[in-house]
Amino acid sequence: MGSPVRAGSRCGDSGPIFGEVAPEIIEDTLIHLATENEQYLSELSDQAGCFKEAQIVEFIFLLSEKWHLDQSVRYQAVELLERFMMKQIGQISSGEKVKSRDQGHGSSCRSLQDQIHDTFVLRLVSCVQLASKLSLHYNVVNSDTALEFLQSLKYSYTKQELLESELAVLKTLRFQINVSTPLAYVELLLEVLGHNSCLLPVPPLHFMCIQLLDFSYLMRDTIYDTLLKVAIENPTPNKLQVSKFLTVKEDSMLLAVGIISTSVVEHLNSITGITSQSILEFSYAVLTHILGGTTPRQRHGIHGTRAPENRILRLK
């Protein structure tokens, strides 16, 4: 009692196995993920990403490690919490607009935060619980474990309140909690690379991608701030540029591609001893001429990725 329930973890599990999926399934899944990604980006809230700040992500990552959860659970929990809180803020904002019409002045953003503050940690734990239940081959966080943790933080929730919190998350998200995380995009793209006879070994790349993905989640704002300044070639972006860049920050396909390309550079660095900077500079010079004189940063701009039908190539 008081520890995660192990749901029959796979014997000798050393991570995902690549190269075992039929090309037709890979291609269909790639198109599905790309379409799902584009749909999510088209419906973004102006506040998207607010609950992916470093402290929240670190809290979830550390909690996942404490409970010995699968790597995918931490990303799933972050995404669930983000989507749940966006829905909550939307509902509260709608209520405040009605209230402001009646009373003349709506509550400030601070008052909205106050309304969700009291149950935030509870909802976070519920998101981790739900994410653990989606990973059937690994540990599942039961109510006793979750309550014990909350009590260690001086919260006095009951098992009934914990169950009601899980249900609140499920209902708010309309039970659509099996969302695709950036890890799913990374693993699928690695599968494509492996299928297309990529000369680099996929398992080591996968391990490195996990480390880089963790780092990217924890340093999200700093990384994307740098990317925006590089894209616009200006150290002081204006509000419009920051607003337009939101779809880039939330683009899971773009993040996956960036993670894999970075891992390849680091892998080549470890093999050859050539510095990552030298590899990047050479790649930049080659890409500049491949693109006909237009630099990669000018080509990319701040528009994010294109529609899925324009970017999915048939597998070899």
C-alpha positions as CSV (number, residue, x, y, z in Angstrom):
1,M,0.0,0.0,0.0
2,G,1.2,3.5,-0.8
3,S,3.2,2.6,-3.9
4,P,2.4,2.5,-7.6
5,V,0.8,-0.7,-8.8
6,R,3.0,-2.5,-11.3
7,A,0.8,-3.5,-14.2
8,G,2.9,-6.4,-15.5
9,S,5.9,-4.5,-16.9
10,R,7.4,-6.1,-19.9
11,C,10.3,-8.6,-19.2
12,G,13.6,-7.0,-20.0
13,D,12.1,-3.9,-21.5
14,S,14.8,-1.7,-23.0
15,G,12.6,0.7,-24.8
16,P,10.6,0.7,-28.1
17,I,11.5,-1.7,-30.9
18,F,12.0,-0.2,-34.3
19,G,11.8,-1.7,-37.7
20,E,8.9,-4.1,-37.0
21,V,6.0,-2.0,-38.4
22,A,4.7,-2.3,-42.0
23,P,5.3,0.7,-44.2
24,E,1.6,1.2,-44.9
25,I,0.9,1.5,-41.1
26,I,3.8,3.9,-40.7
27,E,2.6,6.1,-43.5
28,D,-1.0,6.2,-42.3
29,T,0.1,7.0,-38.8
30,L,2.4,9.8,-40.0
31,I,-0.4,11.4,-41.9
32,H,-2.8,11.0,-38.9
33,L,-0.3,12.6,-36.5
34,A,0.4,15.5,-39.0
35,T,-3.3,16.1,-39.4
36,E,-3.9,16.0,-35.7
37,N,-1.1,18.4,-35.1
38,E,-2.5,20.9,-37.7
39,Q,-6.0,20.6,-36.2
40,Y,-4.6,21.4,-32.7
41,L,-2.7,24.4,-34.0
42,S,-5.7,25.8,-35.8
43,E,-7.7,25.8,-32.5
44,L,-5.0,27.3,-30.3
45,S,-5.9,29.6,-27.4
46,D,-4.0,32.8,-27.0
47,Q,-3.0,31.5,-23.6
48,A,-1.6,28.2,-25.0
49,G,1.6,27.1,-23.2
50,C,0.9,29.0,-20.0
51,F,1.0,25.8,-18.0
52,K,4.1,24.4,-19.6
53,E,6.4,26.7,-17.6
54,A,9.5,25.2,-16.2
55,Q,8.4,24.9,-12.6
56,I,5.3,23.0,-13.5
57,V,7.1,20.7,-15.9
58,E,9.8,20.0,-13.4
59,F,7.2,19.2,-10.7
60,I,5.6,16.6,-13.1
61,F,8.9,15.1,-14.2
62,L,10.1,14.7,-10.6
63,L,6.8,13.2,-9.5
64,S,7.0,10.7,-12.4
65,E,10.5,9.7,-11.4
66,K,9.4,9.3,-7.7
67,W,6.7,7.0,-8.8
68,H,8.9,5.1,-11.4
69,L,6.6,5.9,-14.3
70,D,7.3,5.2,-17.9
71,Q,9.0,8.1,-19.8
72,S,6.0,8.7,-21.9
73,V,3.8,9.3,-18.9
74,R,5.6,12.6,-18.0
75,Y,4.9,14.1,-21.4
76,Q,1.3,12.8,-21.4
77,A,0.7,14.4,-18.0
78,V,2.1,17.8,-19.0
79,E,-0.1,17.8,-22.1
80,L,-3.2,16.7,-20.2
81,L,-2.7,19.4,-17.6
82,E,-2.1,22.1,-20.2
83,R,-5.3,21.2,-22.1
84,F,-7.4,20.8,-19.0
85,M,-6.3,24.2,-17.6
86,M,-6.9,25.9,-21.0
87,K,-10.5,24.5,-20.9
88,Q,-10.8,25.7,-17.3
89,I,-9.6,29.2,-18.0
90,G,-11.9,29.3,-21.0
91,Q,-14.9,28.4,-18.9
92,I,-14.0,30.8,-16.1
93,S,-13.4,33.6,-18.7
94,S,-16.8,33.0,-20.2
95,G,-18.4,33.3,-16.8
96,E,-16.5,36.5,-16.0
97,K,-17.6,38.1,-19.2
98,V,-21.2,37.5,-18.3
99,K,-20.6,38.8,-14.8
100,S,-18.8,41.9,-16.1
101,R,-21.8,42.8,-18.3
102,D,-24.0,42.7,-15.2
103,Q,-21.6,44.4,-12.8
104,G,-19.6,46.7,-15.1
105,H,-16.1,45.3,-14.5
106,G,-14.8,41.8,-14.9
107,S,-12.2,40.3,-12.6
108,S,-8.6,40.6,-13.4
109,C,-6.3,37.8,-14.7
110,R,-5.1,37.5,-11.1
111,S,-8.6,36.7,-9.8
112,L,-8.9,33.9,-12.5
113,Q,-5.6,32.4,-11.2
114,D,-7.0,32.6,-7.6
115,Q,-10.0,30.6,-8.6
116,I,-8.0,27.7,-9.9
117,H,-5.1,27.9,-7.4
118,D,-6.8,25.9,-4.6
119,T,-7.1,22.8,-6.7
120,F,-4.1,23.1,-9.0
121,V,-1.9,20.6,-7.3
122,L,-4.8,18.1,-7.0
123,R,-5.5,18.5,-10.7
124,L,-1.9,18.0,-11.5
125,V,-1.7,14.8,-9.6
126,S,-4.9,13.6,-11.3
127,C,-3.3,14.3,-14.7
128,V,-0.3,12.2,-13.7
129,Q,-2.7,9.4,-12.5
130,L,-4.6,9.4,-15.7
131,A,-1.5,9.4,-17.8
132,S,-0.1,6.5,-15.9
133,K,-3.3,4.5,-16.7
134,L,-2.8,5.0,-20.4
135,S,0.6,3.2,-20.1
136,L,-0.7,-0.2,-19.4
137,H,2.6,-2.1,-19.4
138,Y,4.1,0.0,-16.6
139,N,3.3,1.4,-13.2
140,V,-0.2,2.7,-12.5
141,V,-0.6,5.3,-9.8
142,N,-3.4,4.2,-7.4
143,S,-5.4,6.4,-5.1
144,D,-3.4,5.4,-2.0
145,T,-0.2,6.5,-3.6
146,A,-1.6,9.8,-4.8
147,L,-3.2,10.6,-1.4
148,E,0.0,9.8,0.5
149,F,1.8,12.2,-1.7
150,L,-0.8,15.0,-1.3
151,Q,-0.8,14.5,2.5
152,S,3.0,14.9,2.5
153,L,2.4,18.3,1.1
154,K,-0.1,19.0,3.9
155,Y,-3.2,18.6,1.8
156,S,-6.2,16.8,3.4
157,Y,-8.0,15.5,0.4
158,T,-10.1,12.3,0.7
159,K,-10.2,9.4,-1.7
160,Q,-13.6,10.5,-2.9
161,E,-12.3,14.0,-3.7
162,L,-9.4,12.4,-5.5
163,L,-11.7,10.3,-7.6
164,E,-13.9,13.4,-8.3
165,S,-10.8,15.3,-9.4
166,E,-10.0,12.6,-12.0
167,L,-13.6,12.6,-13.2
168,A,-13.5,16.4,-13.4
169,V,-10.4,16.2,-15.7
170,L,-12.1,13.5,-17.8
171,K,-15.3,15.4,-18.2
172,T,-13.7,18.7,-19.0
173,L,-11.6,17.0,-21.7
174,R,-14.6,15.0,-22.9
175,F,-12.7,11.8,-22.1
176,Q,-10.3,12.6,-24.9
177,I,-7.1,12.1,-22.8
178,N,-5.0,9.9,-25.1
179,V,-3.4,12.9,-26.8
180,S,-0.3,12.5,-29.0
181,T,2.8,13.9,-27.3
182,P,6.0,15.1,-29.0
183,L,7.5,11.8,-28.0
184,A,5.1,10.0,-30.3
185,Y,6.2,12.2,-33.1
186,V,9.8,11.6,-32.4
187,E,9.4,7.8,-32.2
188,L,7.4,7.7,-35.4
189,L,9.9,9.8,-37.3
190,L,12.7,7.6,-36.0
191,E,10.7,4.6,-37.4
192,V,10.5,6.3,-40.7
193,L,14.3,7.0,-40.7
194,G,15.0,3.4,-39.8
195,H,12.6,2.2,-42.6
196,N,14.3,4.4,-45.1
197,S,17.7,2.8,-44.3
198,C,19.1,5.6,-42.2
199,L,22.8,4.7,-41.6
200,L,22.7,5.9,-38.0
201,P,21.6,3.4,-35.4
202,V,18.1,4.2,-34.2
203,P,18.2,3.0,-30.5
204,P,21.0,5.3,-29.5
205,L,19.3,8.2,-31.3
206,H,16.1,7.4,-29.4
207,F,17.9,7.5,-26.1
208,M,19.5,10.9,-26.9
209,C,16.2,12.2,-28.2
210,I,14.6,11.5,-24.8
211,Q,17.3,13.5,-23.0
212,L,16.9,16.4,-25.5
213,L,13.1,16.3,-25.2
214,D,13.3,16.5,-21.4
215,F,15.7,19.4,-21.8
216,S,13.4,21.1,-24.3
217,Y,10.4,20.9,-22.0
218,L,12.4,22.3,-19.1
219,M,14.0,25.1,-21.1
220,R,11.0,25.7,-23.4
221,D,10.6,29.5,-23.1
222,T,14.4,30.1,-23.4
223,I,14.7,27.9,-26.5
224,Y,11.7,29.3,-28.4
225,D,12.7,32.8,-27.5
226,T,16.1,32.2,-29.1
227,L,14.4,30.6,-32.1
228,L,12.1,33.6,-32.6
229,K,14.9,36.1,-32.5
230,V,16.9,34.0,-35.0
231,A,13.8,33.6,-37.3
232,I,13.1,37.4,-37.4
233,E,16.7,38.4,-37.2
234,N,15.9,40.8,-34.5
235,P,16.7,40.6,-30.7
236,T,13.5,42.5,-29.8
237,P,10.4,40.9,-31.3
238,N,7.2,42.9,-31.2
239,K,3.9,41.7,-29.7
240,L,2.5,40.7,-33.1
241,Q,5.6,38.6,-33.9
242,V,5.4,36.9,-30.5
243,S,1.7,36.2,-31.0
244,K,2.2,34.7,-34.5
245,F,5.0,32.6,-33.1
246,L,2.7,30.7,-30.8
247,T,1.8,28.2,-33.4
248,V,5.5,27.4,-33.8
249,K,5.9,26.9,-30.0
250,E,3.0,24.5,-30.0
251,D,4.0,22.6,-33.1
252,S,4.8,19.0,-32.0
253,M,6.0,17.9,-35.5
254,L,8.4,20.8,-35.6
255,L,9.7,20.0,-32.1
256,A,10.2,16.4,-33.0
257,V,12.2,17.2,-36.1
258,G,14.3,19.7,-34.1
259,I,14.9,17.1,-31.4
260,I,16.0,14.4,-33.9
261,S,18.2,16.8,-35.9
262,T,19.9,17.9,-32.7
263,S,20.4,14.3,-31.6
264,V,22.0,13.4,-34.9
265,V,24.5,16.3,-34.6
266,E,25.4,15.2,-31.0
267,H,25.7,11.6,-32.1
268,L,28.0,12.6,-35.0
269,N,30.0,14.7,-32.6
270,S,30.5,11.8,-30.2
271,I,31.6,9.5,-33.1
272,T,33.9,11.8,-35.0
273,G,35.1,14.4,-32.4
274,I,34.1,17.2,-34.8
275,T,32.4,19.9,-32.8
276,S,28.7,20.4,-33.0
277,Q,29.2,24.0,-34.0
278,S,31.4,22.9,-37.0
279,I,28.8,20.4,-38.1
280,L,26.0,22.9,-37.8
281,E,28.0,25.6,-39.7
282,F,28.8,23.2,-42.6
283,S,25.1,22.0,-42.7
284,Y,24.0,25.6,-42.8
285,A,26.3,26.4,-45.7
286,V,25.1,23.4,-47.7
287,L,21.5,24.2,-47.1
288,T,21.9,27.8,-48.1
289,H,23.1,26.7,-51.6
290,I,20.5,23.9,-51.8
291,L,17.8,26.4,-51.2
292,G,19.1,28.6,-54.0
293,G,20.6,31.4,-52.1
294,T,17.8,31.8,-49.6
295,T,19.0,31.1,-46.1
296,P,17.2,28.4,-44.1
297,R,16.1,31.0,-41.5
298,Q,14.6,33.2,-44.2
299,R,12.9,30.2,-45.7
300,H,11.4,29.1,-42.4
301,G,10.4,32.5,-41.1
302,I,7.9,32.3,-38.2
303,H,5.2,30.3,-40.1
304,G,5.7,26.9,-38.5
305,T,5.0,23.8,-40.5
306,R,2.9,23.4,-43.5
307,A,-0.3,21.4,-44.1
308,P,0.2,17.7,-43.8
309,E,-0.7,16.9,-47.4
310,N,2.2,19.1,-48.5
311,R,4.8,17.6,-46.3
312,I,4.2,13.9,-46.1
313,L,6.3,11.9,-48.5
314,R,5.6,8.3,-49.4
315,L,7.9,5.9,-47.7
316,K,10.5,4.1,-49.8
